[in-house]
Amino acid sequence: MARQVLMIDTIASRYHCLPSEVIQSADTFDLYIVNTALDLHAKAREQEEKKNRKGPPPAPNLTEDQMKAMLASVEEKQNGTNKEHNHIQSS
């Protein structure tokens, strides 16, 4: 029911007439056109939002060995930090 009311309102707004005039003179073809147009506008808006959306950059193409080396480097740094932290606490 709500969708039908919105469609009648959309047709009335688009063609600058009263909703009662739409009810009297519009047919299913008019509803089909409005429904299709609304869907197309929504998809275009979605694509535009998707294009403008900020997000993380795509992941670089790395080999498994490169990723393992990076992980090992991070683990070494964390272990070094943990050793220093433990040393300070035990002093």
Stockholm file with secondary structure:
# STOCKHOLM 1.0

chainA/1-91         MARQVLMIDTIASRYHCLPSEVIQSADTFDLYIVNTALDLHAKAREQEEKKNRKGPPPAPNLTEDQMKAMLASVEEKQNGTNKEHNHIQSS
#=GR chainA/1-91 SS CHHHHHHHHHHHHHHTCCHHHHHHHCCHHHHHHHHHHHHHHHHHHHHHHHHHCCCCCCCCCCCHHHHHHHHHHHHHHHHHHHHHHHHHHHC
#=GC SS_cons        CHHHHHHHHHHHHHHTCCHHHHHHHCCHHHHHHHHHHHHHHHHHHHHHHHHHCCCCCCCCCCCHHHHHHHHHHHHHHHHHHHHHHHHHHHC
//
